[in-house]
Amino acid sequence: MKCNNIITACMFGNLSISHKDMPVTLKCTMESRYMQLFLMLLYYNKKGITKKNLIESLYEEKVGAVDNALRIVVHRLRKLIKESELPDGEYVVVEGDRYYLTKSIRIELDTDHFIQAVKKAAKEENKEKEAGFLREACRIYQGDFLREYQGEIWVEIENGRFQKIYSEVSRRLADKLWCFKEYGELEELAEKNSRIFPFEDWQFVRIEAFLAEGRKKEAAHIYEETLKMFQEEFGVGIPDDTIRKFEDVGNRIFEGQDPKELIESAIKKDVNEGGAYYCSYLSFMDCCHVMKRIAERNRYVLTMLVCYVVERDKDSTAQDIYEKGEESSYLLRQAIHCSLRKEDLYTKYGAGTFMILMVGITEDDDFLKVFQRIEKHFNRIKNNRKLKIQYKVYPINW
């Protein structure tokens, strides 16, 4: 077998298959059984995959003559491979009860290289060489296993296994980089992992790496972006240990900084912003406490107006529509921002729910007018007729 006669496949992140540096594609849809069968045979080519496992993966309901159906899919797949850029050879080889993609052509997978690097790191006693193998494993892992096929049971199982291995490997590498004081490389690793695992603590590792290098401005930027992301995702439900991490790194980020620079930055940031002012939930509550004290002194009333998205003709809350995505939250936020005054303050409380602090309004008609302005904007930009918004009024000091 010639050394250049190799089929190469990258299955971490975006799928790519090539032969002699030329991309390989099959003339079928990504969701078809032909593609599913091809990917399973490609992935399990070393050990093969049993007929039983193939049938269970391809025909979940197991109705009718699945044996015959599998034979038809195999026959069609062979024709698709023949029409593709893959080299001539025997494909979809059956030996006993096991199926292989090919026995005559070498197949190299990034998943195999990843596992090999992990095993070498586990056996290596030299710390620098061990770190080298860990680096190699982390370099190979570029995201979810067969990302485009998430939802297929066999893909989900393998993806979970690889995620666990990579998480452990990258933690080990991070510890090594701390010991070697390789803060730049540590920041790069943490940045990558923050994209793969956005709600783990890798953003804090990034911040720590920046602080170790004395780069407080970069650390402050990541701090603000991470706090915003967590608050928009979890609302009031940010875990206590995560809040403590924010407090800890926040104290170290802003310690020793010139307040003038921070004040000027905040003023410049807001000078050109129009519409109501959005802030994180924790900042919103702090503002409410201050406004309540000011209101008591100046004798004006505060009211909380809560707007939330529901499905038309259904008794469902915003949480019920959360699984459909947070598009409704985005739309409602835009509607509130455009409908209220620049001095008005609002925040996201949960999926599809926003709290608005109202000053000096107590009449039902006035609340209705505010809501109607928001509703008008919301209806103008929404693309789902079933969605509508409702509101509730909560007096604060009257």
C-alpha positions as CSV (number, residue, x, y, z in Angstrom):
1,M,0.0,0.0,0.0
2,K,1.4,3.4,-1.0
3,C,2.0,5.8,1.9
4,N,0.1,8.6,0.1
5,N,-2.9,6.4,-0.4
6,I,-4.6,7.6,2.8
7,I,-8.1,8.8,3.6
8,T,-7.9,11.5,6.2
9,A,-10.9,12.6,8.3
10,C,-11.2,15.4,10.9
11,M,-14.2,14.7,13.1
12,F,-13.7,17.3,15.9
13,G,-15.5,20.5,15.1
14,N,-16.4,20.8,11.5
15,L,-16.3,17.5,9.5
16,S,-13.7,17.3,6.7
17,I,-12.7,14.2,4.7
18,S,-9.8,14.3,2.2
19,H,-7.7,12.1,0.0
20,K,-4.3,13.4,-1.2
21,D,-5.2,16.8,0.1
22,M,-8.4,16.9,-2.0
23,P,-11.8,17.2,-0.2
24,V,-14.1,14.1,-0.4
25,T,-17.8,14.5,-0.6
26,L,-20.7,12.2,-1.2
27,K,-23.6,13.2,-3.5
28,C,-26.3,12.8,-0.7
29,T,-27.7,15.0,2.0
30,M,-26.0,15.2,5.4
31,E,-29.1,13.7,7.1
32,S,-29.4,10.7,4.8
33,R,-28.9,7.1,6.0
34,Y,-26.1,6.8,3.4
35,M,-24.1,9.5,5.1
36,Q,-24.8,8.1,8.5
37,L,-23.6,4.7,7.4
38,F,-20.6,6.2,5.8
39,L,-19.5,8.1,8.9
40,M,-20.1,5.1,11.2
41,L,-18.0,2.9,9.0
42,L,-15.3,5.5,8.7
43,Y,-15.1,6.1,12.4
44,Y,-15.3,2.4,13.4
45,N,-13.1,1.1,10.5
46,K,-10.3,-0.2,12.7
47,K,-12.4,-2.6,14.7
48,G,-15.5,-2.7,12.5
49,I,-19.0,-2.3,13.7
50,T,-21.5,-5.1,14.1
51,K,-24.6,-5.4,12.0
52,K,-26.8,-5.2,15.1
53,N,-25.3,-1.8,16.0
54,L,-25.7,-0.5,12.5
55,I,-29.3,-1.4,12.4
56,E,-30.0,0.1,15.9
57,S,-28.3,3.3,14.8
58,L,-29.9,3.6,11.4
59,Y,-33.4,2.2,12.2
60,E,-34.4,3.2,15.7
61,E,-38.0,2.0,15.4
62,K,-36.9,-1.4,13.9
63,V,-40.1,-1.9,11.9
64,G,-40.3,-4.0,8.7
65,A,-37.6,-5.8,6.9
66,V,-34.6,-3.8,8.2
67,D,-32.1,-6.5,7.0
68,N,-33.2,-5.9,3.4
69,A,-33.3,-2.1,4.0
70,L,-29.7,-2.2,5.2
71,R,-28.6,-4.2,2.1
72,I,-30.2,-1.5,-0.1
73,V,-28.4,1.3,1.8
74,V,-25.1,-0.5,1.6
75,H,-25.5,-1.1,-2.2
76,R,-26.4,2.6,-2.7
77,L,-23.5,3.8,-0.5
78,R,-21.0,1.8,-2.6
79,K,-22.3,3.5,-5.7
80,L,-22.0,7.0,-4.0
81,I,-18.4,6.2,-3.0
82,K,-17.5,5.1,-6.5
83,E,-18.8,8.5,-7.8
84,S,-16.8,10.4,-5.1
85,E,-13.2,11.5,-5.0
86,L,-12.2,8.4,-3.0
87,P,-9.6,6.1,-4.7
88,D,-10.7,2.9,-6.3
89,G,-11.0,0.0,-3.9
90,E,-13.4,-2.3,-2.2
91,Y,-15.8,-0.5,0.1
92,V,-18.3,-1.5,2.8
93,V,-16.5,-4.8,3.5
94,V,-18.4,-7.5,5.5
95,E,-16.4,-10.0,7.5
96,G,-18.6,-12.3,9.6
97,D,-20.9,-10.1,11.6
98,R,-18.7,-6.9,11.2
99,Y,-18.8,-4.2,8.7
100,Y,-15.7,-2.1,7.6
101,L,-15.5,0.8,5.3
102,T,-12.4,-0.6,3.6
103,K,-9.6,-3.0,4.2
104,S,-7.3,-1.9,1.3
105,I,-6.9,1.8,2.1
106,R,-5.4,3.3,5.2
107,I,-7.7,5.7,7.2
108,E,-6.3,8.3,9.6
109,L,-8.7,10.0,12.0
110,D,-8.0,13.0,14.3
111,T,-9.9,11.1,17.0
112,D,-7.3,8.3,16.9
113,H,-4.4,10.8,17.0
114,F,-6.1,12.5,20.0
115,I,-6.4,9.3,22.0
116,Q,-2.8,8.3,21.1
117,A,-1.5,11.7,22.4
118,V,-3.5,11.3,25.6
119,K,-2.1,7.8,26.2
120,K,1.5,8.9,25.6
121,A,1.0,11.8,28.1
122,A,-0.3,9.4,30.7
123,K,2.8,7.1,30.3
124,E,5.4,10.0,30.2
125,E,7.4,10.6,33.4
126,N,9.3,13.7,32.1
127,K,7.1,16.7,32.8
128,E,8.2,18.7,29.8
129,K,7.6,15.8,27.4
130,E,4.3,15.1,29.1
131,A,3.3,18.7,28.6
132,G,4.2,18.3,24.9
133,F,1.8,15.4,24.5
134,L,-0.9,17.2,26.3
135,R,-0.4,20.2,24.0
136,E,-0.7,17.9,21.0
137,A,-4.0,16.4,22.3
138,C,-5.4,19.8,23.0
139,R,-4.3,21.1,19.5
140,I,-6.1,18.2,17.9
141,Y,-9.4,18.7,19.7
142,Q,-11.3,21.4,17.9
143,G,-14.8,21.1,19.3
144,D,-17.7,18.6,19.5
145,F,-17.3,15.3,17.8
146,L,-19.3,15.4,14.5
147,R,-20.8,18.7,15.4
148,E,-23.3,18.7,12.5
149,Y,-24.7,15.3,13.6
150,Q,-25.4,16.1,17.2
151,G,-28.7,14.3,18.1
152,E,-27.7,11.0,16.7
153,I,-27.4,8.6,19.7
154,W,-24.0,7.1,18.7
155,V,-22.6,10.6,18.1
156,E,-23.8,11.9,21.4
157,I,-22.2,8.9,23.2
158,E,-18.9,9.4,21.6
159,N,-19.0,13.2,22.0
160,G,-19.6,12.9,25.7
161,R,-16.7,10.5,26.0
162,F,-14.3,12.8,24.1
163,Q,-15.5,15.9,26.0
164,K,-14.7,14.3,29.3
165,I,-11.3,13.2,28.2
166,Y,-10.5,16.6,26.7
167,S,-11.7,18.4,29.8
168,E,-9.3,16.3,32.0
169,V,-6.4,16.7,29.6
170,S,-6.8,20.5,29.2
171,R,-7.0,20.9,33.0
172,R,-3.7,18.9,33.3
173,L,-2.1,21.1,30.7
174,A,-3.3,24.3,32.4
175,D,-1.7,23.1,35.6
176,K,1.6,22.5,33.8
177,L,1.5,26.0,32.1
178,W,0.9,27.6,35.5
179,C,4.0,25.8,36.9
180,F,6.1,26.8,33.8
181,K,4.7,30.4,34.0
182,E,3.6,30.1,30.3
183,Y,0.9,32.7,30.8
184,G,0.4,33.5,27.2
185,E,-0.1,29.9,26.2
186,L,-2.4,29.5,29.2
187,E,-4.5,32.4,28.0
188,E,-4.8,30.9,24.6
189,L,-5.9,27.6,26.0
190,A,-8.4,29.2,28.2
191,E,-9.8,31.3,25.4
192,K,-10.3,28.2,23.3
193,N,-12.0,26.3,26.1
194,S,-14.2,29.3,26.9
195,R,-15.7,28.9,23.5
196,I,-16.1,25.2,23.8
197,F,-17.3,25.2,27.4
198,P,-18.7,28.8,27.9
199,F,-20.2,28.3,31.3
200,E,-17.3,26.5,33.0
201,D,-14.6,28.5,34.8
202,W,-12.2,28.9,31.8
203,Q,-12.9,32.7,31.6
204,F,-11.6,33.0,35.1
205,V,-8.4,31.2,34.0
206,R,-8.1,33.7,31.2
207,I,-8.5,36.6,33.7
208,E,-5.9,35.0,36.0
209,A,-3.4,34.6,33.2
210,F,-3.8,38.3,32.2
211,L,-3.4,39.4,35.8
212,A,-0.2,37.2,36.2
213,E,1.2,39.2,33.2
214,G,0.0,42.5,34.7
215,R,-2.5,43.1,31.9
216,K,-5.3,44.5,33.9
217,K,-7.1,46.2,31.1
218,E,-7.5,42.9,29.2
219,A,-8.5,41.2,32.4
220,A,-11.2,43.9,33.1
221,H,-12.6,43.5,29.6
222,I,-12.9,39.7,29.9
223,Y,-14.4,40.2,33.4
224,E,-17.2,42.5,32.1
225,E,-18.0,40.3,29.1
226,T,-18.1,37.2,31.2
227,L,-20.3,38.8,33.9
228,K,-22.7,40.0,31.2
229,M,-22.8,36.5,29.6
230,F,-23.5,34.7,32.9
231,Q,-26.2,37.2,34.0
232,E,-28.0,37.0,30.6
233,E,-27.9,33.2,30.7
234,F,-28.7,32.5,34.4
235,G,-30.5,35.8,35.4
236,V,-30.9,35.6,39.2
237,G,-29.7,32.0,39.3
238,I,-25.9,32.5,39.0
239,P,-24.4,29.9,41.3
240,D,-22.9,31.2,44.6
241,D,-19.4,29.9,43.9
242,T,-19.4,31.7,40.6
243,I,-20.4,34.9,42.2
244,R,-17.6,34.5,44.7
245,K,-15.1,34.0,41.8
246,F,-16.4,37.2,40.2
247,E,-15.9,39.1,43.5
248,D,-12.4,37.7,44.0
249,V,-11.1,38.5,40.5
250,G,-12.9,41.9,40.5
251,N,-11.2,43.0,43.6
252,R,-7.8,42.2,42.1
253,I,-8.6,43.7,38.7
254,F,-9.5,47.1,40.0
255,E,-7.1,47.2,42.9
256,G,-4.6,50.0,42.3
257,Q,-6.2,51.4,39.2
258,D,-6.7,55.1,38.7
259,P,-10.4,55.8,39.2
260,K,-10.2,58.7,36.7
261,E,-9.5,56.3,33.9
262,L,-12.4,54.1,34.8
263,I,-14.8,57.0,35.2
264,E,-13.8,58.5,31.9
265,S,-14.2,55.2,30.2
266,A,-17.7,54.7,31.6
267,I,-18.8,58.2,30.5
268,K,-17.4,57.8,27.0
269,K,-19.0,54.4,26.7
270,D,-22.5,55.7,27.4
271,V,-22.4,59.2,25.8
272,N,-23.7,58.0,22.4
273,E,-26.1,55.4,23.6
274,G,-29.8,56.1,23.1
275,G,-33.0,54.4,24.4
276,A,-33.5,52.9,27.9
277,Y,-30.5,51.8,29.8
278,Y,-29.9,48.1,30.1
279,C,-27.8,46.7,32.9
280,S,-27.0,43.3,34.5
281,Y,-29.4,42.0,37.2
282,L,-27.0,42.6,40.0
283,S,-26.2,46.1,38.9
284,F,-30.0,46.7,38.4
285,M,-30.7,45.7,42.0
286,D,-28.0,48.0,43.3
287,C,-29.5,50.8,41.3
288,C,-33.0,50.0,42.7
289,H,-31.7,50.2,46.3
290,V,-30.1,53.6,45.6
291,M,-33.2,54.9,43.8
292,K,-35.4,53.7,46.7
293,R,-33.3,55.8,49.1
294,I,-33.4,58.8,46.9
295,A,-37.2,58.3,46.4
296,E,-37.8,58.3,50.2
297,R,-36.0,61.6,50.5
298,N,-37.6,63.3,47.6
299,R,-41.1,61.7,48.1
300,Y,-41.7,60.2,44.7
301,V,-42.9,56.7,43.9
302,L,-41.1,53.8,42.4
303,T,-42.8,50.9,40.5
304,M,-41.5,47.8,38.9
305,L,-43.1,47.0,35.5
306,V,-42.5,43.4,34.5
307,C,-42.9,42.4,30.8
308,Y,-42.8,38.8,29.7
309,V,-43.4,36.8,26.5
310,V,-46.1,34.1,26.3
311,E,-47.6,32.0,23.5
312,R,-50.9,33.2,22.2
313,D,-53.9,31.1,23.2
314,K,-51.8,29.1,25.7
315,D,-51.4,29.4,29.4
316,S,-47.7,29.2,29.2
317,T,-44.9,31.2,30.8
318,A,-41.7,32.5,29.4
319,Q,-40.0,29.4,30.7
320,D,-42.3,27.2,28.5
321,I,-40.9,28.8,25.4
322,Y,-37.3,28.9,26.6
323,E,-36.4,25.6,24.8
324,K,-37.4,27.3,21.5
325,G,-34.4,29.6,21.9
326,E,-34.0,33.0,23.3
327,E,-35.0,34.9,20.2
328,S,-38.1,36.2,22.1
329,S,-35.9,37.6,24.8
330,Y,-33.8,39.4,22.2
331,L,-36.9,40.8,20.6
332,L,-38.5,42.0,23.8
333,R,-35.2,43.6,24.9
334,Q,-35.0,45.6,21.6
335,A,-38.7,46.6,22.0
336,I,-38.1,47.9,25.5
337,H,-34.9,49.7,24.5
338,C,-36.7,51.6,21.7
339,S,-39.9,52.3,23.6
340,L,-38.6,53.9,26.8
341,R,-36.7,57.0,27.8
342,K,-33.0,57.3,28.0
343,E,-33.2,57.6,31.8
344,D,-35.3,54.5,32.2
345,L,-33.6,51.4,33.6
346,Y,-34.3,47.8,32.8
347,T,-32.8,44.3,33.1
348,K,-33.4,40.7,32.1
349,Y,-34.9,38.6,34.9
350,G,-35.1,35.3,33.1
351,A,-35.9,33.8,29.7
352,G,-38.3,36.1,28.0
353,T,-38.8,38.3,31.1
354,F,-37.6,41.8,31.8
355,M,-38.0,44.2,34.8
356,I,-38.3,47.9,34.2
357,L,-37.9,50.5,37.0
358,M,-40.6,53.2,36.6
359,V,-40.4,56.5,38.5
360,G,-43.3,58.7,39.4
361,I,-46.1,56.6,37.8
362,T,-49.0,55.2,39.8
363,E,-52.0,55.3,37.5
364,D,-53.1,52.1,35.6
365,D,-53.7,54.1,32.4
366,D,-50.1,55.3,32.5
367,F,-48.7,51.8,32.9
368,L,-50.9,50.6,30.0
369,K,-49.6,53.4,27.8
370,V,-46.0,52.4,28.5
371,F,-46.8,48.7,27.9
372,Q,-48.6,49.5,24.6
373,R,-45.5,51.4,23.3
374,I,-43.4,48.3,24.1
375,E,-46.0,46.0,22.6
376,K,-46.2,48.0,19.4
377,H,-42.4,47.7,18.8
378,F,-42.5,44.0,19.8
379,N,-45.2,43.2,17.3
380,R,-43.4,45.1,14.6
381,I,-40.2,43.1,14.8
382,K,-41.4,39.7,15.9
383,N,-41.5,36.9,13.3
384,N,-43.7,34.4,15.2
385,R,-47.4,35.3,15.3
386,K,-48.0,33.0,18.3
387,L,-45.8,35.1,20.5
388,K,-47.3,38.0,22.5
389,I,-46.3,40.0,25.6
390,Q,-48.0,40.7,28.9
391,Y,-47.2,42.8,31.9
392,K,-47.6,43.0,35.7
393,V,-47.1,45.9,38.0
394,Y,-45.4,45.7,41.4
395,P,-45.4,48.8,43.7
396,I,-42.1,49.4,45.5
397,N,-42.8,52.3,47.9
398,W,-46.5,53.1,47.6
